[in-house]
Amino acid sequence: ASTLLSLAVAIGSTSFSFFVASRSGNRLMIGFGGLLFGLGSAAMHYIGMSAYLVPGFIRWDTSFVVASVGVGSLFGAATTLVLAEYGKRTGLWAATAMMVLCIVALHFTGMAAMTIVPLSGIDVPPQAVSDDVMLAAVVGMTMVIIVVVGSAFLIDQRSMEEAATTYRHLALHDPM
């Protein structure tokens, strides 16, 4: 249930935050929309982490939790401000990098806040998967995601260019 709630919060907060950022040309509201994105990402992260089950207790270092929310919010605001400032081509790449920084900084700072204290008398089982296999799986899936996203971007860019060419031709060859 927590995992599905986390997904719903991610979708809802992202949609709402970009709605807020896109409704006004005011830099304050654009930045506020990004700040909401960072806060929504933090909410998604910590709701998702509440679903984490371990044979022990999870202790949270409040200073790292606050830092993770702050870092996520700042990079979230920077994401929307950079996109608004630099436009589609340059701004898209820079905003993408800022969004990745937002999520990664929030995640790793948030994970640094977590300490698992094992229950006494419970044996911790050995790893089910070796580090090398896990590394290969993570790198492999990351590469698949990058290739899929890159392909989607190139397809979209190509169809935008074709549409522009078609519209230009129609405008120049209008019989009226």
N, C-alpha and C positions, 0 to 999 in steps of 0.2 A: 504494500500500500504506500509506503514512504517513497519507493522508487517511482511509482506512477505519479504521485503528488509532486515529486521533484521534477519530472518531465513536464507536467502541466504548468508548474511555476516557471520553468525555463521558457516554454512556448509563450505563455501569457505575459510574462514580464518583458521578454524580448519584443514581442509585438507591441505592447503598450509603450515601452521606452522609445522605440523607433517612431511610433505614432506621435508621441510628444515632441521628439526632436525634429520631425519633418513638418509639423504644422505651423511653424513660425520661422521667420528669418532672423529672429532675435537670438543673438549668440548665447544669452543667458538661458533661454529655453532649449536651445540646441544642446548646450552643455548639460542642462538638467536632465534631458532625455538620456544622454550618455551615462550620467550618474545613476539614473534609475536602472540602466542596463547592468552596471556594476553591482548595484544592490540586489537586483534580481538574480544575477549570477551567483552571488554569495548565498542568497536564500536557497537556490537550487542546490548548491554545493553542500550546505549544512543539513538540508532536509535529506538529501541523498546519503550523507554520512550517518544520519540517524538510523538508516536501514542496515548499517554495517554490523554484523553479528560476529562476536569473537568470544572465546571462552575466557573472559576477563572483564575488566572495567576499562572504560575509555575516560581518560582525564583530558580536559581541555585547558590550555594555557590562554587565559583571557587576552593577554597582550598580543599574542600572535593572531588570535581570532579577530580582534579589533584591527590589527595591522592588515590582515588579509582583506577585510571588508573595505578598509580605506584605500588600499592599493587597487583593488578591483574597481572601486568607484572613481578614483582619479583616472585610471587608464580608460575606463568606460566613457567618462566625459571627454577625454582627449580623443577617443575614437570618433565621436560624432562631430566634435569641433574641427578635427583635421579633415574629415570628409566634406564638411560644409565649406571650409576655407579653400581647399585646393581642387575641388571639383571632381569630375568623374575619373579621369585617367590617373593622374598622380595621386589624388586623394584616395582613390579606391585601394591602391596598393599600400599607402601609408596607413589608412584606416584599418585595413586588414591586419597589418603588422601590430597596430595598437590594440586591436581586439584580441589577437593571439596573446599579446603581452598581458592584457587584462585577465584573461582566463588562466593562463599559465601562472602568473604571479599570484593571483588569488588562490589557485589550487595548491601550489607548493608552499606558500606561506600558511595557508590553512592546514595543510597536512603536517607542517612543523608544529602546529599547535596541539596535535593529538599524541597522546602517550597511551599505550595499551599496557595495563597492569594485569598480568595473567592471574587467574584464580589459583590459589594454592592447592596442591594435590592433583592438578590436571597436567598430564603430559602434553607437550606441544608436539604435534606430528611433524615429521620431516616434510620438506617441500614435495608437492605432487609433481611439479615440473621443474626441470633444472633451469638455472639462470641463462644458459646458452640458448635453450629452446625458447624461453620466454622472450629473450632479446630478439631472436630471429622472428618470432611471431609479431612482436610489437613493431619492429622495423618494417617487416613485410606489409603489415596492415597499414602502416603510415604511408608507405610508398603507394599502395593501392588507392588510398584516399586522395593523395596528392595527384595521382594520374587521373582519377575520375573527376576531381574538381577542375584540374587543368583542362581536361578534355571538354567538360561542360562549358568552361569559360571560352575556349577557342571556338566551339560550336556556336555559342551565343554571339561572340564577336563577329564571326563569319556571317551569320544570318542578319545581324544589324547592318553590316556593310552591304549585303545583297539588297536589303530593304531600302537603304539609302540610295543605292544605284538605281533601283526600280523607280523610286519616287522622283529622283532627279530626271530620269528619262521621261517619265510621265509629265513632269512640269515643263520640260523643254519642248516636248512634242504634243502639247495640248492643242487640239484643232480649233479651239475658241480663240 
